[in-house]
Amino acid sequence: AGMAAGLQTGAALGARLATVHIQEPDPAVAAEMLERLADLAGPHGIRLGIEFNPFSRCRTLSEAVALVE
């Protein structure tokens, strides 16, 4: 519910992109969570951008691509 409200507020402010940080250690669970978030964001016209970095569970571009695929 909190994510949906945040996305609605972001859309009202003109947001078109939400930055996502992956902290879930299980890639399958992370992919499922990302899909659910995309389903929530889509109707608001918001796309997701995965920020990969050494401080998250998604550390590289190839890991981010694997999650999306």
C-alpha positions in Angstrom: 0.0 0.0 0.0 2.9 2.4 0.8 4.5 1.8 -2.5 1.3 2.4 -4.4 0.7 5.7 -2.6 4.3 6.8 -3.2 4.0 6.0 -6.9 0.7 7.9 -7.1 2.3 10.9 -5.4 5.3 10.7 -7.7 3.1 10.6 -10.8 1.2 13.6 -9.5 4.5 15.5 -9.2 5.5 14.5 -12.8 7.8 11.6 -12.0 8.4 9.2 -14.9 11.2 7.1 -13.4 11.6 5.4 -10.0 15.1 4.3 -9.0 15.1 0.8 -7.5 17.8 -0.6 -5.1 17.8 -4.4 -4.8 18.4 -5.7 -1.3 16.8 -9.1 -1.5 19.5 -11.8 -1.5 17.5 -14.4 -3.5 17.5 -13.4 -7.2 14.2 -15.2 -7.9 12.5 -13.4 -5.1 14.1 -10.1 -6.1 12.8 -10.6 -9.7 9.3 -11.3 -8.4 9.3 -8.2 -6.2 10.6 -6.1 -9.1 7.8 -7.4 -11.4 5.2 -6.6 -8.7 6.6 -3.1 -8.4 6.6 -2.6 -12.2 2.9 -3.7 -12.2 2.2 -1.0 -9.6 4.3 1.7 -11.4 3.0 1.1 -15.0 -0.5 2.5 -14.6 1.1 5.7 -13.3 3.4 6.0 -16.4 6.4 5.4 -14.2 9.3 3.2 -15.4 11.8 1.5 -13.1 15.5 2.0 -13.2 17.7 -0.5 -11.2 20.6 1.2 -9.6 23.4 -1.4 -9.4 26.3 -0.7 -7.1 28.7 -2.5 -4.8 26.4 -1.7 -1.8 23.3 -3.6 -3.0 22.5 -7.2 -3.9 22.5 -6.2 -7.6 26.1 -5.1 -8.1 26.6 -5.1 -11.9 24.8 -4.3 -15.1 24.7 -8.0 -16.0 23.0 -8.8 -12.7 20.4 -6.0 -13.3 19.8 -7.4 -16.8 19.3 -10.9 -15.4 16.7 -9.6 -13.0 14.8 -7.9 -15.8 14.9 -10.9 -18.1 
